[in-house]
Amino acid sequence: MREWGIDISTGQLNRILVEDKDKYHAEKRDILQVGLSVSSYINTDDTSARHQGVNSYCTHIGNEWFAWFETTSRKNRINFLELLRGQSTDYVLTSEALTYMSEHKLPQSFWLPLSLSINRVFKNQEEWLAYLKQLEIVKESHVKTATEGALLGAVMVSGVSPDLGIVSDGAGQ
C-alpha cells in the first residue's frame, strides 16, 4: 500500500480485513451466485491449503469475468456440488438428479422409490439421509451417488444452467 502512496498503518489494514467482515462475505456469496447465473462455463480447481493450522483445500470457481474462492475441509464431488449450491442446504430429487444416479450406476432397485419423490425438496442433510435410510439406501457408495445426484438437483433448482460448462483438470472429484 505504501508503494502506491497510501498512508495506512498495519493496524488499520488489519481492522479493515478482520472487523465487520459480514458485508464482504455477503458480497462474496453474491459474486458466486451472479457469476454462475450469467456464465456459459466456469473453470474450477482446488489446491491444498493450511487454514488456521488445519490442512484444508481452497477451491476456485470462475472464468474471465469473476473469481470466487472457498476453503473447506474436503476435496470431493459432494463438496464441489455443495459449493455450487451456495447458501442453500436443500437436496432436491429432479429429473437431472435421477439421470445422474442412473449414469453413475446406482442400482435399478433404488430408482423407482426415488422417482416416486420427483421434485421433492429435502431441507437439509439430516432430512435427506433419513429419507435414504427409510428407503434402505445405506451402502456408502449408494448414499454417495444418491447424494451427489440430489445436490446436482439442488444446484439446478438454484438457477444454475443445466448447460453450464465446467472446465477442470479432470481429477476424480
Steps between C-alpha positions, in 0.01 A plus 500: 500500500782738585656439157180644353518804725226389739581593859342225708625322808516124538235526774263695274544249220441213742176661625377545143565133422390342829230715659149539362565242231139382462447743212798345319360150549164614361676651199701179452180293507341733244805476272457123470124517451519770231805346335326165466179658373666694215774259395491239229799323656719504810851388580558324827798370690594434855826485683624403842510783751562538870235711666525587869747214550279238333562326167226616265424556134442827319257471208492755220193544280498765230586607148623821338208693654510392864711316754369336816692305763398288798707303748347175627615183673416273205596455137236288332200519268252545785699797628510656151124459455437645847708803400306543175174472697599815690328589826222248454502178701241327279523162331258471207386197299470635146512321167867609473565346842346168398687500168825561687427211737426271207814602309710444813370148545267533796324159503172494309316374809536850649388696192126437534469602867710810435306588184174489698633804685587703189528873575498435874718742696685386812588801713835374631745212516332345804162481325661367181698226676193396702308462173775285350503284811121463475549372145775267629765680298778456753806369317761778500548503122123509440450783751784690330351462151148589613631800694700628204187472285279683751763774537510534121121535512535774761758678283262493202206624710718787629515638147827361367456414134499129416713602200774658715837375380744402773868500411725323749823305510308174484577394857256239630307730728 
